[in-house]
């Protein structure tokens, strides 16, 4: 049987005098046996006496040395160790100890006389809370002392107030047993140390197994504080537990007003939040109110993990800083939101004043190294840089030094920054190993920071599983032109993220059935490595007519699989060209012949009432207007326009007609 599962936590609170002692309870231990005739004779009177004095006496019986090893002692196998605190074993049973002093037989008259000799008050207040479940008994014990305690130990015991058998136990006529000790924590002879300075408090949590008990309805937890040294076994205080459900959390602070005084720079102060109640306090949030100038700060906020659970008299430190940026008087409130009884928005006043403030920039980081770990490909880490000063922080440059080229790279677009007080920026660093080995570097931040104008941060990473083949990378997997009615050009960058040579063989268009995309590859003359610049593929979209278009760029690379980059574009109605003019038989245009190989003419017919302006132009496949053919008002009728191709090369062109807000386009092939 396991006597104690765990000691969960230990909290220490030191402050001003909170306690004024309490009524002293006398702790009486009876060592007895079910085989003892004297015990049988004395037990009824002893039990009656303890019941009559329950307001002053806490009593427990330790049943030892039972014939045949009955359950009463089997489940409490270390009771003999408790017995040996007071005797070397030469005294038999029954045997009684009052507040740590052996007095012999448990005779009521002797006990009454002994109890009367103790003062009514103790400098120690002992509070015990119990929570009895189906398989565990959880206990919180709180020791408070007006006086300094030395060599003081806390014991917690689980007792059964009444065990009744239907048969005699042992060799005597005993069937009823009272206040029988079942388990003692943390140990029968060595308790939990509660030595403390005057006006101190300690809270401890214990847990008992339910297994060795007979009647769960008769369970009771008791506790006592006892001096254990070579000359004394005095019990200073004892208590019975009350149900944990009856306890309520409460909250207090080491200061109700935190006055930072006057400063020319900043002032820091730590306060302690304490659960002064008798149940677990849950703190859900801490915030600063009325802090419009942002001069008060909770410095350890990032370390606080909400909700915060505080056992009775558990504590939580709050680190505060007053850092004004301008001269003046300031005030705010620290609000602690919790489930404290009657005070779930606990407020602490903050005040301070500033004079002769000189603005300055400042930053600090709570770590000294960026460790990328073991990686085989590009990995990015980041950190937050905050201006914690009172003036602007001017960062002139952030760079990597003492590292191989392009292994550690700052990914921010600009490394020259200006941060206002308490403004932040996230700095991104990429580690790209090119070999299976460790890499080192240093990040250097140059600034006007008062505390460190040249700040360094160590960089470390290990290349593991680095590919021995080129690593293709593109600035995008999809070039999306969106919806456009004009010729649009975009580009995509191709690079190699590894230091193994990558040879680009060809760049071409595939799945471009509508022939609306055109590429200019600019294939590099030399193989790409991670140390060479990326090369650029320029892509044009020629908006011909309304519709959605897709295609792909295929990049053939030596000794590698083909790589593809998607293309996507759309042209809406009333854009570069549409079908309105032809669908409604307004303009009919004919190029005859087409393809053409010599000068020719363009015949077109206009079907309108009235007169309107018409433009007719020639565009090449890159969307560039190369010649204006016609620009004049037209009315209903037939027209013919001469077409001179002397200055044109063979290829594909477009005749584009613009008329009354609509545009039509007719392809034309010149084949000289």
Secondary structure, 3 states (H helix, E strand, C coil): CCCCCCCCCEEEEECCCCCCCEECCEEEEEEECCCCHHHHHHHHHHHHHHHHCCCCEEEEEEECCCCCCCHHHHCCCCHHHHHCCCCCCCCCCCEEEECCEEEECCCHHHHHHHHHCCCCEECEEEEEEEEECCCEEEEEEEEEECCCECCEEEEEEEEEEEEECCCCCCCCCCCEEEEEEEEEECCCCCCEECCECCCEEEEEEEEEECCCCCCHHHEEEEEEEEECCCCCCCEEEEEECEEHHHCCCCEEECCCEEEEEEECCCEEEEEEEEECCCCCEEEEEEEEECCCCCCEEECCHHHCCCCEEECCCCEEEEEEEECCCCCEEEEEEEEEEECCCCCCEEEEEEEEEECCCCCCCCCCCCCCEEEEEEECCCEEEEEEEECCCCCCEEEEEEEEECCCCCCEEECCCCCCEEECCCCEEEEEEEECCCCCCEEEEEEEEEECCCCCCEEEEEEEEEECCCCCCCCEEECCCEEEEEECCCCEEEEEEEEECCCCCECEEEEEEECCCCCCEEEECCCCCCCECCCCCCEEEEEEECCCCCEEEEEEEEEEECCCCCEEEEEEEEECCCCCCCCHHHHCCCEEEEEECCCECCCEEEEEEEEEEEEEEEEEEEEECCCCEEEEEEEEEEEEEEEEEEECCCCCCCEEEEEEEEECCEEEEEEEEECC
